């Protein structure tokens, strides 16, 4: 049986299935889980060019690390396979020519030597760009422990380069991933920020990379929400990260150091994304969102509405006179709606007109007025809209082979 499984997974189809399934926990955009083509590791990923289907795989699942949360940890008895750079490049180029994918999202386990494994990932990207004239999107993950000079090579061939911080606290990281270090990760991030800055400033010799992201697990350690948001605030302000992705922890392997799964974790992750949006787009600071609480966001109400309820002196905001900074503090008004409201304010006559420019009166009404008239009472305050569900693409299994 073992020999049958080995032969199955050593085929190109088997490698793609196994290494695609192993990559499913890496966030690559709005639909980080759920294959977009039937049994094929193609996912809709949010990229600088918009949402597009990308092939998301590991280069190898043979790992020398022993991270407590990982299905690839060395002590587990699972089939181990690896791509060769040439075959993965050829596979990706073939899918691209047939219109199945528009990019590659490539991560990997650390096979013995992280520097050597990272070099082979970069070789894959080089083959795509130089041998196959691939003009699609490439996202490369930097492997923990790889020589930092490889960052320079990665940004020459990838549109986006990133490294996963895993959790916001060093103590928690040491407990669940003893081979990883925040000091190394921040060193990589600073180097990436400098290289990307050189390209944006017109200097350097970079070709592709335009930004970096990172990913953290929520619930894998006992870190509090305030630690996640303070970390994100620092990354956005100091290193210019494009996004921090918050991945709900799932106990896919058993280890005594891991906490039990929390039933409310999806709601907690949603609140973290909402708070993250407030510090990126609305001008909020972490201390504003967590002042006077036990350093975790409430689950029953969105962070912006909760802040509004705790700051009654700021309200009501008169929508006919308020500036953009004030408008952005009103629940139910986002950046796009605030801009429309400012540009169309002279033509707005009543609540129906406010709806037409995008104001969510159910949420904004209790905290605002229009020409002195209240739009709603505080009794109508809600916790926000439910999370949207992404619908995956459908397709035929290996129809391109």
C-alpha positions in Angstrom: 0.0 0.0 0.0 2.8 2.4 0.9 4.4 1.7 -2.5 1.2 2.4 -4.3 0.7 5.7 -2.4 4.3 6.7 -3.1 3.9 6.1 -6.9 0.6 8.0 -6.9 2.1 11.1 -5.2 5.3 11.1 -7.2 3.4 11.7 -10.4 2.9 15.3 -11.5 -0.8 15.0 -10.8 -0.2 13.5 -7.4 2.4 16.2 -6.5 0.0 19.0 -7.5 -2.8 17.5 -5.4 -0.7 16.8 -2.3 1.3 20.0 -2.3 -1.8 22.1 -3.2 -3.7 20.6 -0.3 -0.6 21.3 2.0 -0.7 25.0 0.9 -4.3 25.6 1.7 -3.6 27.4 5.0 -1.5 30.1 3.4 -3.7 33.2 2.8 -3.4 34.5 -0.8 -6.5 36.8 -0.9 -10.2 37.0 -0.2 -10.7 33.2 -0.6 -7.9 31.6 1.2 -9.6 28.3 1.5 -11.6 26.1 -0.8 -10.2 25.2 -4.2 -11.6 27.3 -7.0 -11.4 24.4 -9.5 -12.6 20.9 -8.6 -9.7 19.1 -6.9 -7.2 21.6 -8.5 -5.3 24.0 -6.2 -6.3 27.2 -8.0 -7.6 30.0 -5.8 -9.0 33.5 -6.4 -6.3 35.7 -5.0 -6.3 39.5 -4.5 -3.4 40.9 -6.5 -2.2 44.4 -7.5 -4.0 43.7 -10.8 -7.3 42.7 -9.2 -8.7 39.3 -8.1 -7.4 36.5 -10.3 -7.0 32.7 -10.3 -3.6 31.5 -9.1 -2.0 28.2 -8.7 -1.2 27.8 -4.9 1.2 25.1 -4.0 4.2 24.2 -1.8 7.5 23.5 -3.5 7.9 20.6 -1.0 6.2 19.3 2.1 9.4 17.6 3.3 10.3 19.6 6.4 13.1 19.6 8.9 11.2 21.9 11.3 8.8 20.8 14.0 6.2 23.6 14.3 3.4 22.4 16.6 0.6 23.5 14.4 1.8 22.3 11.0 0.8 19.2 9.0 4.3 19.1 7.5 6.3 18.9 10.7 9.0 16.3 10.5 7.7 13.9 13.1 4.5 13.2 11.3 4.2 10.1 9.1 2.9 11.6 5.9 3.9 11.2 2.2 6.7 13.6 1.3 7.2 14.9 -2.2 8.9 17.8 -3.9 8.7 19.6 -7.3 11.7 20.1 -9.5 12.0 23.8 -10.5 11.7 22.9 -14.2 8.5 20.8 -13.8 6.7 23.3 -11.6 7.7 26.1 -14.0 6.4 24.1 -17.0 3.2 23.2 -15.2 2.5 26.8 -14.3 3.3 28.0 -17.8 1.0 25.4 -19.3 -1.9 26.4 -17.0 -1.3 30.0 -17.8 -1.3 29.5 -21.6 -4.6 27.6 -21.3 -6.2 30.4 -19.3 -6.7 28.2 -16.2 -4.5 30.5 -14.0 -3.0 34.0 -14.2 -0.4 33.5 -11.5 1.6 31.4 -9.1 1.5 31.5 -5.3 4.6 29.5 -4.1 5.4 28.6 -0.5 7.3 25.7 0.9 8.3 23.6 3.8 11.9 23.8 4.9 13.7 20.8 3.4 16.9 20.4 5.3 18.5 23.6 4.3 16.2 26.7 4.1 18.7 28.6 1.9 18.9 25.8 -0.7 15.1 25.3 -0.7 14.6 29.1 -1.2 17.1 29.1 -4.0 15.1 26.4 -5.8 11.9 28.4 -5.4 13.6 31.4 -6.9 14.9 29.2 -9.7 11.3 28.2 -10.5 10.4 31.9 -10.8 13.5 32.6 -12.9 12.5 29.8 -15.3 9.0 31.1 -15.6 10.2 34.7 -16.4 13.2 33.9 -18.6 12.6 30.6 -20.3 8.8 30.7 -20.6 8.3 34.4 -20.9 5.7 34.3 -18.1 4.1 37.7 -17.6 1.6 36.6 -15.0 1.5 37.2 -11.2 4.1 35.5 -8.9 4.0 35.6 -5.1 7.0 34.1 -3.3 7.1 33.3 0.4 10.5 33.8 2.1 11.4 30.7 4.1 12.5 31.2 7.8 16.3 30.8 8.1 17.1 31.4 4.4 20.0 33.8 3.8 18.6 37.3 3.7 20.5 38.1 0.5 18.0 35.9 -1.3 15.4 38.6 -0.7 17.1 40.6 -3.4 16.8 37.8 -5.9 13.2 37.1 -5.0 12.0 40.6 -5.7 13.5 40.5 -9.2 11.1 37.8 -10.3 8.1 38.0 -8.0 5.3 40.7 -8.0 4.9 40.2 -4.2 7.2 38.7 -1.6 6.2 37.9 2.0 7.2 36.1 5.2 4.7 34.8 7.7 5.1 36.3 11.3 2.7 33.5 12.5 1.8 35.3 15.8 2.4 38.8 17.3 4.4 37.7 20.4 7.9 36.3 20.5 7.1 34.1 23.4 4.2 32.5 21.7 6.2 31.9 18.5 9.0 30.1 20.5 6.4 27.8 22.0 4.7 26.7 18.7 7.6 27.2 16.2 10.9 27.0 18.0 12.9 27.2 14.8 11.5 30.6 13.9 12.4 34.0 15.1 10.7 37.4 14.9 14.2 39.1 14.8 14.9 37.3 11.5 11.5 38.0 10.1 11.7 41.7 10.8 15.2 41.7 9.3 13.7 40.3 6.1 10.8 42.8 6.2 13.0 45.8 6.6 15.1 44.6 3.7 12.0 44.1 1.6 10.7 47.6 2.5 14.1 49.2 1.4 14.2 47.3 -1.9 10.5 48.1 -2.7 11.1 51.7 -1.7 14.0 51.9 -4.1 11.9 50.7 -7.0 9.1 53.0 -6.2 11.5 55.9 -6.0 12.9 55.1 -9.5 16.2 53.8 -8.2 17.6 50.3 -8.0 17.3 47.5 -10.6 14.2 45.8 -9.4 11.8 44.5 -12.0 8.6 43.1 -10.4 8.0 43.4 -6.6 5.6 46.1 -5.6 4.7 45.2 -2.1 4.9 42.8 0.8 2.3 41.1 3.1 2.4 38.9 6.1 0.1 36.3 7.8 -0.6 35.6 11.5 -2.6 32.8 13.1 -5.4 33.9 15.5 -6.0 31.5 18.4 -2.8 29.4 18.1 -1.3 31.2 21.1 -2.9 33.3 23.9 -2.1 36.6 22.3 -4.8 39.3 22.7 -6.4 41.3 20.0 -4.6 44.4 21.0 -1.3 42.7 20.3 -2.4 41.8 16.8 -3.6 45.3 16.0 -0.5 47.1 17.5 1.7 44.8 15.5 -0.3 45.6 12.3 -0.2 49.3 13.0 3.6 49.2 13.3 4.0 47.1 10.1 1.8 49.5 8.1 3.4 52.7 9.3 7.1 51.6 9.6 7.5 49.0 6.8 4.7 49.9 4.4 3.1 46.5 4.3 0.1 46.1 1.9 -1.9 43.7 4.1 -1.8 41.7 7.3 -3.8 38.5 6.9 -5.5 37.0 10.0 -5.9 33.2 9.7 -8.1 31.4 12.2 -6.2 28.6 13.9 -7.3 25.1 13.2 -6.0 22.2 15.3 -5.2 19.9 12.4 -2.5 18.1 14.5 -2.4 17.2 18.2 0.2 18.9 20.4 0.0 19.7 24.1 1.3 23.3 23.6 -1.6 24.2 21.3 -4.9 25.7 22.8 -8.2 24.1 22.0 -10.1 25.6 19.1 -12.5 28.4 20.0 -16.0 28.2 18.6 -16.2 32.0 18.2 -12.9 32.2 16.3 -14.4 33.1 12.9 -16.2 36.1 14.5 -13.0 37.1 16.3 -11.1 37.0 13.0 -13.8 39.1 11.4 -13.5 41.8 14.1 -9.7 41.8 13.7 -10.1 42.5 10.0 -12.6 45.3 10.7 -10.2 46.8 13.3 -7.3 46.4 10.8 -9.3 48.3 8.2 -10.0 51.2 10.7 -6.2 51.7 11.3 -5.4 51.4 7.5 -8.2 53.5 6.0 -10.0 55.5 8.7 -7.3 57.1 10.7 -7.9 55.2 14.0 -5.0 54.4 16.3 -4.8 51.1 18.3 -5.2 52.8 21.7 -8.5 54.3 20.6 -10.0 50.9 19.8 -8.9 49.2 23.0 -9.1 52.0 25.6 -11.0 50.9 28.7 -11.4 47.2 27.7 -9.6 43.9 28.5 -7.6 44.3 25.3 -9.9 42.1 23.2 -12.5 43.3 20.8 -16.2 42.7 21.6 -17.7 39.9 19.4 -21.2 41.2 19.5 -20.6 44.5 17.7 -18.2 45.9 15.1 -15.2 47.9 16.4 -16.3 51.2 14.8 -19.8 51.2 16.2 -18.4 50.1 19.6 -16.0 53.1 19.5 -18.9 55.4 18.7 -20.9 54.2 21.6 -18.0 54.8 24.0 -17.4 58.4 22.6 -20.8 60.1 22.9 -19.2 63.5 23.1 -18.1 63.2 19.4 -21.6 62.7 18.2 -23.9 63.5 16.5 -21.9 64.5 13.4 -23.7 67.0 11.2 -23.3 65.4 7.7 -23.9 68.7 5.8 -20.9 70.4 7.3 -18.4 67.7 8.6 -15.0 67.2 7.0 -13.8 63.9 5.8 -12.0 63.0 9.1 -15.2 63.5 11.0 -17.3 61.6 8.5 -15.0 58.6 8.7 -15.7 58.3 12.4 -19.4 57.7 11.7 -20.5 54.1 11.5 -21.9 53.3 8.1 -19.7 55.7 6.3 -16.5 54.5 4.6 -13.8 56.3 2.6 -15.6 56.0 -0.8 -19.0 57.1 0.7 -17.3 60.1 2.6 -15.8 61.3 -0.7 -19.1 61.0 -2.5 -20.9 62.8 0.3 -18.4 65.7 0.1 -18.6 66.0 -3.6 -22.4 65.8 -3.9 -23.3 67.5 -0.7 -24.8 70.6 -2.4 -27.3 68.3 -4.2 -28.4 66.2 -1.2 -31.8 67.2 0.2 -32.9 64.3 2.5 -32.3 60.9 3.9 -33.1 59.2 0.6 -30.4 61.2 -1.2 -28.0 60.2 1.5 -28.8 56.6 0.8 -28.0 57.2 -2.9 -24.4 58.3 -2.1 -23.9 55.2 0.0 -24.7 56.2 3.5 -25.9 53.2 5.6 -28.6 55.0 7.5 -29.3 52.0 9.7 -25.8 52.3 11.1 -25.0 56.0 10.6 -28.4 57.4 11.5 -28.0 57.1 15.3 -24.7 59.1 15.2 -25.5 61.8 12.7 -27.8 64.6 11.7 -28.7 66.2 8.4 -29.2 70.0 8.6 -30.0 69.7 12.3 -32.5 66.9 12.0 -31.8 63.4 13.6 -31.7 60.5 11.2 -32.4 57.7 13.7 -32.4 56.9 17.4 -29.6 55.1 19.2 -31.9 52.2 19.8 -31.4 51.1 16.2 -27.7 50.5 16.6 -26.6 47.1 15.3 -23.3 45.2 15.1 -22.8 45.6 11.4 -23.5 43.5 8.3 -22.8 39.7 8.2 -19.6 38.4 6.6 -19.8 37.8 2.9 -19.2 34.3 1.5 -16.9 34.0 -1.5 -18.2 31.6 -4.2 -15.4 29.5 -5.7 -14.9 29.0 -9.5 -15.9 25.7 -10.9 -14.1 23.7 -13.6 -13.0 20.3 -14.9 -10.4 18.2 -13.1 -7.1 18.2 -15.0 -8.8 19.1 -18.3 -5.7 20.9 -19.3 -3.5 17.8 -19.2 
